[in-house]
Amino acid sequence: MAHEEVNWSANYAYRAAAITRPRTVGELQELVTQATDAAPVRALGTRHTFNDVADPGETGMLVNLAELPATIEVDAERRVVRVAAGLRYGDLALALAAQGWAVHNLASLPHISVAGAVATATHGSGSRNGNLSTAVAALTFVDGTGELVTLRRGDADFEGAVVAFGSLGIVTELELDIVPGFEVAQSIYLGVPYERAAEALDLAYSVSVFTDWSPASINQLWVKAAGDAPVAEASVRELGATPALHKVHMIAGVDAAATTEQFGVLGPWHERLAHFKLDFQPSAGEEIQTEYLLPRRHAEAAIAAVRELTEKITPLLLISEIRAIAADSLWLSTAYSTGDDDWADGAIAFHFTWKREQAAVERASALLEAALAPFGARPHWGKVYTDAARVPGLYPRFADFAALVQKYDPRGVFRNAYTRRLGL
Ligand SMILES: Cc1cc2nc3c(=O)[nH]c(=O)nc-3n(C[C@H](O)[C@H](O)[C@H](O)COP(=O)(O)OP(=O)(O)OC[C@H]3O[C@@H](n4cnc5c(N)ncnc54)[C@H](O)[C@@H]3O)c2cc1C
């Protein structure tokens, strides 16, 4: 490319030869039709992944949909919103809230594209909340032959096609389930003992545990209570936590101005469910993330296993976040469950925000992967991980997904180094 295109955190430079921004679906179909396995294409959303998942490679072309019409259409009767793939959750949230609607959850930041987030099983928190992909009711994509395909919930291939990290096609629009707008109060507490951290995840609609794994106790508990289900402060104190007296950022030393409203003040869902405000820089910026999801029932043992690594990981760490996610049936979802397996009562996610030191982060990730492997931990598709060879074995429907790749991309125009490492 004429000048270097990098991802959000600048830990990855795209190798693609060019980036294109089609203005119509017809133009997009034309681009895909002209692509070959030697000159592939791949969708690029808002670049908030930390690895090469979006990159088609040196001979390929990145396709960004930001210039397609910015559709947001609520169908109140069917309780869905039709949304253009390249829009950010933050923009969708503002439009929904203005009409009295909501999506069930948000990730930690509203800056990410809807299609990019859905494609990697991006999640927020809440033991009863499925990840963001579970709200998809239908998706329309240009497949590898240039055809426009729509799959709806209930269609045979649907559950395999939602979380596909761009391997089946370029999604042009989605229908997402909506719920009536609701209010949320966010309160921050300090210092829960590690032994009670997993329990704390069930306190409210959405709970995040933040820790740098220092020995004494976890650092912060972010409790986001739905307006109709407030949390009694006594039940949080009973866990050993005390309310924060000042507005806090989860990363020590970073200005708290970027974080959403705290101190239990009720407000609209879209101004509380994410940790960061749309018009501010989220997180630290100069960072790399890794994350592993494993069955909720192994939470305590997994916390103990990570604590064993404290001396090795803490010097590289900015902060770690632990969240709960409900189980779902999307084949490549990191919370996928057959319904009667280890994952049936949901997933727990162990997230790590690291200093931007790629080689050291890969070493630390390998240590975590070894420590969490006994629990069947699945890496987040969009973050750094090292052991791709193990990944297909972590998904009971992986072979069925590989068959979908053959079906929708028979010419191999969406394949890249990332999918080849997975044997796709
Ligand atoms: C500060 C920060 C905070 C984060 N917080 C969270 C969090 O709370 N929870 C969580 O789970 N993750 C989190 N993430 C990770 C992030 O949500 C995911 O990596 C997500 O995939 C980013 O979407 P994107 O569009 O920015 O990514 P991109 O890198 O642009 O795209 C991601 C993937 O989606 C594909 N894709 C994009 N658009 C399309 C399309 N139109 N059709 C088909 N495929 C497409 C791409 O090919 C690529 O494979 C965070 C990341 C950052 C930087």
The ligand as an SDF file (V2000), in Angstrom:
LIG
                    3D

 53 58  0  0  0  0  0  0  0  0999 V2000
  -10.0160   -1.0010   23.1300 C   0  0  0  0  0  0  0  0  0  0  0  0
  -10.6540   -2.2870   22.7290 C   0  0  0  0  0  0  0  0  0  0  0  0
  -11.6240   -2.8330   23.5420 C   0  0  0  0  0  0  0  0  0  0  0  0
  -12.2410   -4.0510   23.1830 C   0  0  0  0  0  0  0  0  0  0  0  0
  -13.2250   -4.5510   23.9940 N   0  0  0  0  0  0  0  0  0  0  0  0
  -13.7970   -5.7300   23.6750 C   0  0  0  0  0  0  0  0  0  0  0  0
  -14.8370   -6.2870   24.4890 C   0  0  0  0  0  0  0  0  0  0  0  0
  -15.3110   -5.6620   25.4270 O   0  0  0  0  0  0  0  0  0  0  0  0
  -15.3130   -7.5210   24.1820 N   0  0  0  0  0  0  0  0  0  0  0  0
  -14.8320   -8.2350   23.1200 C   0  0  0  0  0  0  0  0  0  0  0  0
  -15.2770   -9.3560   22.9090 O   0  0  0  0  0  0  0  0  0  0  0  0
  -13.8970   -7.7080   22.2880 N   0  0  0  0  0  0  0  0  0  0  0  0
  -13.3860   -6.4840   22.5450 C   0  0  0  0  0  0  0  0  0  0  0  0
  -12.4500   -5.9480   21.7010 N   0  0  0  0  0  0  0  0  0  0  0  0
  -12.1300   -6.6540   20.4620 C   0  0  0  0  0  0  0  0  0  0  0  0
  -13.0260   -6.1910   19.3180 C   0  0  0  0  0  0  0  0  0  0  0  0
  -14.3410   -5.9970   19.7240 O   0  0  0  0  0  0  0  0  0  0  0  0
  -13.0860   -7.2480   18.2260 C   0  0  0  0  0  0  0  0  0  0  0  0
  -11.8040   -7.5600   17.8410 O   0  0  0  0  0  0  0  0  0  0  0  0
  -13.9320   -6.8410   17.0060 C   0  0  0  0  0  0  0  0  0  0  0  0
  -13.8070   -7.8510   16.0360 O   0  0  0  0  0  0  0  0  0  0  0  0
  -13.5200   -5.5340   16.3870 C   0  0  0  0  0  0  0  0  0  0  0  0
  -14.3200   -5.2410   15.2720 O   0  0  0  0  0  0  0  0  0  0  0  0
  -13.6960   -4.3120   14.1300 P   0  0  0  0  0  0  0  0  0  0  0  0
  -14.6810   -4.0790   13.0590 O   0  0  0  0  0  0  0  0  0  0  0  0
  -13.0730   -3.1230   14.7420 O   0  0  0  0  0  0  0  0  0  0  0  0
  -12.4920   -5.2400   13.6390 O   0  0  0  0  0  0  0  0  0  0  0  0
  -11.7860   -5.5140   12.2440 P   0  0  0  0  0  0  0  0  0  0  0  0
  -10.3950   -5.9040   12.5730 O   0  0  0  0  0  0  0  0  0  0  0  0
  -11.9460   -4.3860   11.3170 O   0  0  0  0  0  0  0  0  0  0  0  0
  -12.5750   -6.8030   11.7180 O   0  0  0  0  0  0  0  0  0  0  0  0
  -12.6850   -7.9320   12.5330 C   0  0  0  0  0  0  0  0  0  0  0  0
  -13.0460   -9.1790   11.7310 C   0  0  0  0  0  0  0  0  0  0  0  0
  -14.3480   -9.0260   11.2010 O   0  0  0  0  0  0  0  0  0  0  0  0
  -14.3230   -9.1660    9.8010 C   0  0  0  0  0  0  0  0  0  0  0  0
  -15.2660   -8.2110    9.2510 N   0  0  0  0  0  0  0  0  0  0  0  0
  -15.3110   -6.8760    9.4390 C   0  0  0  0  0  0  0  0  0  0  0  0
  -16.3060   -6.3490    8.7120 N   0  0  0  0  0  0  0  0  0  0  0  0
  -16.9060   -7.3730    8.0710 C   0  0  0  0  0  0  0  0  0  0  0  0
  -17.9710   -7.4820    7.1330 C   0  0  0  0  0  0  0  0  0  0  0  0
  -18.6430   -6.4150    6.7110 N   0  0  0  0  0  0  0  0  0  0  0  0
  -18.2820   -8.7070    6.6580 N   0  0  0  0  0  0  0  0  0  0  0  0
  -17.6120   -9.8080    7.0560 C   0  0  0  0  0  0  0  0  0  0  0  0
  -16.5940   -9.7720    7.9200 N   0  0  0  0  0  0  0  0  0  0  0  0
  -16.2490   -8.5690    8.4110 C   0  0  0  0  0  0  0  0  0  0  0  0
  -12.8890   -8.8620    9.3790 C   0  0  0  0  0  0  0  0  0  0  0  0
  -12.5550   -9.4930    8.1540 O   0  0  0  0  0  0  0  0  0  0  0  0
  -12.1240   -9.4450   10.5380 C   0  0  0  0  0  0  0  0  0  0  0  0
  -11.9820  -10.8330   10.3560 O   0  0  0  0  0  0  0  0  0  0  0  0
  -11.8370   -4.7230   22.0020 C   0  0  0  0  0  0  0  0  0  0  0  0
  -10.8730   -4.1540   21.1680 C   0  0  0  0  0  0  0  0  0  0  0  0
  -10.2900   -2.9380   21.5120 C   0  0  0  0  0  0  0  0  0  0  0  0
   -9.2740   -2.3360   20.5940 C   0  0  0  0  0  0  0  0  0  0  0  0
  1  2  1  0
  2  3  1  0
  2 52  2  0
  3  4  2  0
  4  5  1  0
  4 50  1  0
  5  6  2  0
  6  7  1  0
  6 13  1  0
  7  8  2  0
  7  9  1  0
  9 10  1  0
 10 11  2  0
 10 12  1  0
 12 13  2  0
 13 14  1  0
 14 15  1  0
 14 50  1  0
 15 16  1  0
 16 17  1  0
 16 18  1  0
 18 19  1  0
 18 20  1  0
 20 21  1  0
 20 22  1  0
 22 23  1  0
 23 24  1  0
 24 25  2  0
 24 26  1  0
 24 27  1  0
 27 28  1  0
 28 29  2  0
 28 30  1  0
 28 31  1  0
 31 32  1  0
 32 33  1  0
 33 34  1  0
 33 48  1  0
 34 35  1  0
 35 36  1  0
 35 46  1  0
 36 37  1  0
 36 45  1  0
 37 38  2  0
 38 39  1  0
 39 40  1  0
 39 45  2  0
 40 41  1  0
 40 42  2  0
 42 43  1  0
 43 44  2  0
 44 45  1  0
 46 47  1  0
 46 48  1  0
 48 49  1  0
 50 51  2  0
 51 52  1  0
 52 53  1  0
M  END
$$$$
